[in-house]
């Protein structure tokens, strides 16, 4: 497996993480959260000689979806998002695209995901874990074999995602983290939608004390 993190700079947001996961044998790839700067993503895909099979959106916010239409047009990858966030792809008041200075963004999903769905790219298997709270249809992507979790904006290094935005809920995000993420093996590496990666065992104390951790 090949994993690349691309740091995307977006107005009013700062840095957003986009990830490329590629199967080395087949060259098939997934792009997770193409939030913008599509040329930068395409440069990496070309370097990898990647065949983009899926464009997976962890949630519907503009800083994670604004490059999806262009990337789909140029690579042919199918856009996937959880069914509860699919309406937000077409609603700027929910995806906040204008609010964060990206203009009106509307994205059409090719397929809607459900909890526990399995997505395959070559020999790589992603398990969809529905983790509402930051948005009602937020997801994490778990590659059990590689001990990797892509957490979107559900969980970051040292804290959790905002819950004061449309469809957000503090109660839901805490339930998602404590009951859906924390039971996973503690040696998992967590790759979030913003900031640096962490290990699950480093984050567990936060959710016992329910306060952000000072690094």
N, C-alpha and C positions, 0 to 999 in steps of 0.2 A: 504494500500500500504506500502511496505517496500522499503526503499532506502538506499543503501550502497555505499560509495565512497571508492575506493581502490587506494592508491597512489603507482604508479609504478615507480621504479627507472630505467632509461635507460641511456646507455653510450652517452656522448656528448649532451644529451638533458636535463637530470635532471629528474624532477618529472612530470609525466603525470597522469591525472585522468582517471580512469576507473569507470564506474557506473553500479551497478546492481539494477534493478527495478523489484520487485516481487509482484504479486497479492497474497494476504494472503490466500484467499480461495482455489484457484486452484493450488498454488505453481508454476504456470508458471512464467517465468522470461525473461527479456531482459538484455543482457550485452552490454553496450555502450563503444566502443573504447577499446578493449583489446590490449593495446600497448606492452605487454610483461609480464614477471613474471607470467606465466599462473598458476603455482602451487599456488600462492597467491590468484588468482581469484577462482580457483577450491576449495580451502580450504573454502572460504566464501560461495560458492555455496553449498558445502556439509553441512556446518553449517545450512544453510537456508533450506536444503532439496529441492533445487530448480530444477525445470524442465526447462531447457533453450530452449525457443522457437525460439528466434531470437538473432543474434549477429549483432548489428547495428553500422555501421561505419560512423561517422560524416563527414569524408573526407578521402582521400587516403594516407596520409603521414605515413611513416614507424613507427613513434612513437605512432600511433593510431591503426595500423593494424597488428603489427608483431606477436601478439599472436592469431590471428584469425584462422589460419589453425589448430593449435593444439587444440584450444578450441572447434572448430567445430568437430574435430575428437573425442574428449573425451566427448562431451555433445550432439552432434547431432543437435545443433542449426543452423538455416539457416542464412547465411551471406547476409546482405542487405546493399546497398550503392546507392547514387543517380546515375542516369544513366550517368551524365556528368563526374563523377569521376571514374566510373567503369574501363575505359581503364587504368587509373593510377595504379590500383591494380596490373597490370601485367608489368608495366614499371618502373624499378628502377630509371630511370632518372627523372621521375615525382614524384614517391613516396619517393625519397631521401633516401631509405633504406641503400644503401652503404655509402652515404655521411655522415650519422649520426652514422655509425659504427655498423649497424645491419646486414650487409651482404645483398645479393640479396634476396628480398622478393617478391613473387608473390602470389596473393590470387585470388581465383575464387569466384565470387559472385553467390549466388543462385537466387537472384532477384534484379532488379534495381528499385529504388524508383523515384517518381516524386513529384513535388510540390503539396501540399494539400492531399497527400495520408494519409490514416488513418491506423494505425497498432494497433491491439488489442492483449492484453495479459491478459487473464481473463477479469475483468471488467475495466481494465486500457486502455485508448485510447490515443495513441500518434499521434499528427498531424505533418506531415513532412512540414517544412518550408524551401524552397530552399533559401540559403543565400550565393551566390557566392561572391568571393573576396579574401579570403585566398587561396582557390582553386576554380575552376570553378563549381565544384559540391558539395561544402560544404552545409551542412544542419544543422538546429536546430530541436530539438524534443520538442514539446510543449504538456504538459499534462494540459489541461484547467481546469479540475475538481480540480486538486491539486495545481494549480497556480505555476507550475514549468516549466522552460525552460532549456534544455541542449543545450548549445551554441557552443559546439565544440571549434574550434579556430577562430570563427568569432568574438566573443566578450569576453573580460576578465574583471576582476575587475579593473577598472581604465583605460582601454585602449582597443585597437582592435587588431586583429591578423595581422601577417606579410603579406605584399602583394608583396614582392620582390622575391618570389619563383615561380617555374613553374606554369602557369595558374592563378597566382594571379593578382589582380587589385585593386588599392586604390579606384578608382571611383566606382567599383562594391561593395566593402565591405561597403563603406559609404552609398551607395544606399540600400544595404541589411539591414543595421542596422537602418537607419532612416526611411525607408519605409516598412520594413517587421517586425522588432522587436519592435521599439519604439511605434508603435500604439497599442501594446498589453497592458493589464492592468498594471499599474505601480507598483502594489504590488506583481508582480511575482518575485520569487526567481530564479536567474540565476546560473546554475552550469556549469562552463567552462571546457575546455579541460586541462587547466593548472591553478594552483593557487586556491585561495579561492572563495567561492560563493559570490554573491552580490545580491542586489535588483535592479530591473529595474529603479526605481525612483532615485536611487543613480547615475546611469550612464547617465541619460538624459542630464545633463548639458554639458557633454563631447562633445556630438554631436550637441550641439548648438554652442559651442566654437571651435569645431574641434581640440582639443588638449588633450593629456593624463591628467588624474587627479592625483594629488599628495595626497596620503592617509597618 
